[in-house]
Amino acid sequence: MQIVKRNIDLRVNDSLMRVYVASPKTPGTYPGILFYSDIYQLGDAMIRMVNYLAGFGYVVAAPEIFHRIESVGMVIEPDDIGRMRGNDDARRTLVNEYDADARAVIDFLKADNSVIPNQIATLGFCIGGHLSFRAAFQDEIKASVCCYPTGIPSGKLGKDVADTIQRVREIKGEIMLVLGTLDPHIPECDRNTLIKAIEAAQIPHQVFLYAAEHTFMRDDGYRYDSVATTSAWLEITKFLNRIFAS
């Protein structure tokens, strides 16, 4: 499916948040997806993912997660300096500010005339996986896909400690976890803690484990695994198609 691309701006409190939106070219109404990048924001690798997902028939809205700190359109380079910069930006952002951003994008999707307002999901990578999981606390979210989400058991997300793991029972939709068994940022103990919390809360969920490293779905990095990524995208699209068909 061909897509169209645009940038919109949403004002969250006193900050202007750029949101990249990709959607099907064919007129109609489609499910909406709140898409979260990793700490490097919306560089080429992430934009390719947004565009790829939109081609399956979704309106995909990707906010710049550090808009309170970085200038509009800023892409953080995925190198050692960029990693430090992105992690510092994360540490300087309050958890309730992330929550406000989620609310703003969800409200945008619900109001957009190309989106089916009761058909909204989230998807994210790394810190964005945590944000995707956390966005599932919002009543409108039917499902959340969380790819190697960092910091959920420990509460590491922003300037303050996130209460994400304590609030799992608030989730009303389904959860899909995509995890790498060779990922030192989400070791087996953290994976087990997260999965057990979801099970205890009786949240419908799926878990897909790959013998891959952290950020294995970024096609511009040395950890990229094309076989695992192809499999993960197949499972993600199957999951979302089922959610939105129900």
C-alpha positions in Angstrom: 0.0 0.0 0.0 1.4 3.4 -0.9 1.6 6.0 1.8 1.7 9.8 2.3 3.9 11.6 4.8 3.5 14.8 6.8 4.7 16.6 9.9 2.3 18.1 12.4 2.9 20.1 15.6 1.2 19.5 18.9 1.7 21.8 21.8 2.1 20.0 25.1 2.1 22.4 28.0 4.7 25.0 26.9 6.6 22.8 24.4 6.1 22.3 20.7 6.2 18.6 19.8 6.8 17.6 16.2 5.0 14.4 15.2 5.8 12.6 12.0 2.7 11.0 10.5 2.6 8.4 7.7 -0.7 7.0 6.5 -2.2 5.1 3.5 -2.5 7.1 0.3 -5.9 5.6 -0.5 -8.7 7.7 1.1 -10.5 6.0 3.9 -10.4 5.4 7.6 -7.7 3.3 9.2 -6.5 2.2 12.7 -4.1 4.6 14.4 -0.7 3.7 15.9 1.3 5.8 18.4 4.9 5.0 17.5 7.8 5.6 19.8 11.4 5.8 18.7 14.5 4.8 20.6 16.7 7.5 22.3 18.0 8.7 18.9 14.6 10.2 17.9 13.3 10.2 14.3 16.4 9.4 12.2 16.3 7.5 8.9 16.1 4.0 10.5 13.1 5.0 12.6 11.4 6.8 9.8 11.8 3.7 7.6 10.0 1.7 10.3 7.1 4.2 10.5 6.7 4.2 6.8 6.9 0.4 6.6 4.2 0.0 9.2 1.9 2.6 7.6 2.0 0.6 4.4 0.0 -2.2 6.1 -2.9 0.2 6.4 -2.3 2.2 9.5 -2.1 5.9 10.4 1.2 6.0 12.3 2.1 9.0 14.4 5.6 9.2 15.8 6.4 12.1 18.2 9.9 13.4 19.0 10.2 12.2 22.6 12.7 14.8 23.7 11.0 17.9 22.3 11.3 19.7 25.6 15.1 19.5 25.4 16.1 19.2 21.7 15.2 21.5 18.9 12.5 20.6 16.5 13.7 18.1 13.9 16.8 17.1 15.9 18.1 13.6 15.1 20.7 12.3 17.6 23.5 10.4 15.9 23.5 6.7 16.9 27.1 6.7 18.1 28.8 6.8 21.5 28.3 10.5 21.9 24.7 10.3 20.7 24.0 7.5 23.1 25.2 9.6 26.0 23.2 12.6 24.8 20.0 10.5 24.3 20.3 8.9 27.7 20.9 12.3 29.3 17.8 13.7 27.5 15.8 10.7 28.9 17.1 11.4 32.5 16.0 15.1 32.2 12.4 14.3 31.2 9.8 13.7 33.9 7.7 10.6 33.6 4.5 12.6 33.7 5.8 14.6 30.7 6.1 11.4 28.7 2.5 10.6 29.8 1.3 14.0 28.7 2.9 13.4 25.3 1.1 10.1 24.9 -2.2 11.7 25.8 -1.6 14.4 23.2 -0.9 12.0 20.3 -3.8 9.7 21.2 -6.1 12.8 21.2 -4.7 13.8 17.8 -5.3 10.3 16.4 -8.9 10.2 17.8 -9.7 13.5 16.2 -8.1 12.8 12.8 -10.7 12.1 10.1 -8.6 9.3 8.6 -8.4 7.3 11.9 -11.0 5.0 13.3 -11.2 6.5 16.8 -11.8 3.3 18.7 -8.9 1.5 16.9 -5.7 2.7 18.4 -2.5 0.8 19.4 1.0 1.7 20.3 4.4 0.4 19.2 7.9 1.3 20.4 11.6 0.4 20.6 14.0 0.5 23.6 12.9 3.4 25.7 10.1 3.7 23.2 9.1 0.1 24.1 8.7 1.2 27.7 6.7 4.3 26.6 4.5 2.0 24.4 3.9 -0.3 27.4 3.1 2.7 29.6 0.8 4.3 27.0 -1.3 1.1 27.4 -2.6 2.6 30.7 -4.7 4.9 28.6 -8.3 3.6 28.1 -8.3 3.9 24.3 -5.3 1.6 23.7 -6.4 -1.7 22.3 -2.9 -3.2 22.1 0.8 -2.3 22.7 3.8 -3.8 21.0 7.0 -3.3 23.0 10.2 -4.1 21.3 13.1 -4.7 23.8 11.6 -2.3 26.3 14.1 -1.0 28.8 13.7 0.0 32.4 10.2 -1.4 33.2 11.1 -3.6 36.2 13.6 -1.0 37.6 11.4 2.1 36.9 14.2 3.6 34.9 12.6 5.9 32.3 13.0 9.6 33.1 14.1 12.0 35.8 12.0 10.3 38.4 11.2 6.7 39.0 8.5 5.2 36.8 5.7 3.2 38.5 5.1 1.2 35.3 5.5 -2.3 36.8 3.2 -1.4 39.7 0.4 -0.3 37.3 0.3 -3.3 35.0 -3.3 -4.2 36.1 -4.5 -0.9 34.6 -3.9 -2.2 31.1 -7.1 -3.1 29.3 -5.8 -4.1 26.0 -3.3 -6.8 24.8 0.5 -6.7 25.1 3.1 -8.1 22.7 6.8 -8.3 23.8 9.6 -8.7 21.3 12.9 -9.5 23.2 16.4 -10.5 22.4 17.9 -13.2 24.6 21.4 -11.7 24.0 20.3 -8.2 25.2 22.3 -7.1 28.3 19.9 -4.2 28.8 17.0 -6.5 29.4 18.6 -9.6 31.1 16.7 -12.8 31.8 15.8 -11.7 35.3 14.2 -8.6 34.0 12.4 -10.4 31.2 11.0 -12.9 33.7 9.9 -10.1 36.1 8.0 -8.4 33.3 6.4 -11.5 32.0 5.3 -12.7 35.5 3.8 -9.3 36.2 1.7 -9.4 33.0 0.7 -13.0 33.7 -0.3 -12.1 37.3 -2.4 -9.3 36.0 -4.1 -11.7 33.5 -3.3 -9.4 30.6 -3.7 -11.1 27.2 -0.2 -11.2 25.8 2.3 -12.7 23.4 6.1 -13.0 23.9 8.6 -13.5 21.1 12.2 -14.3 22.0 15.0 -14.0 19.5 18.7 -15.0 19.8 19.6 -11.4 19.1 21.1 -8.3 20.8 19.6 -5.0 21.9 18.2 -2.8 19.0 18.4 -5.8 16.6 15.6 -4.2 14.5 17.6 -1.0 13.7 18.8 -1.6 10.1 21.7 1.0 10.4 23.4 -0.6 13.4 26.0 -3.3 13.9 23.5 -5.3 16.0 21.0 -5.5 13.2 19.7 -9.0 12.6 17.7 -9.2 9.3 16.3 -12.7 9.9 15.1 -11.9 13.4 13.7 -8.6 12.3 11.8 -10.1 9.4 10.3 -12.6 11.8 9.4 -10.0 14.3 7.7 -7.7 11.8 5.7 -10.7 10.6 4.5 -11.4 14.1 3.8 -7.7 14.8 1.6 -7.2 11.7 -0.2 -10.5 12.4 -0.9 -9.3 16.0 -2.1 -5.9 15.0 -4.3 -7.3 12.2 -6.0 -9.6 14.6 -6.5 -6.9 17.2 -8.0 -4.5 14.7 -10.2 -7.2 13.1 -11.8 -8.1 16.5 
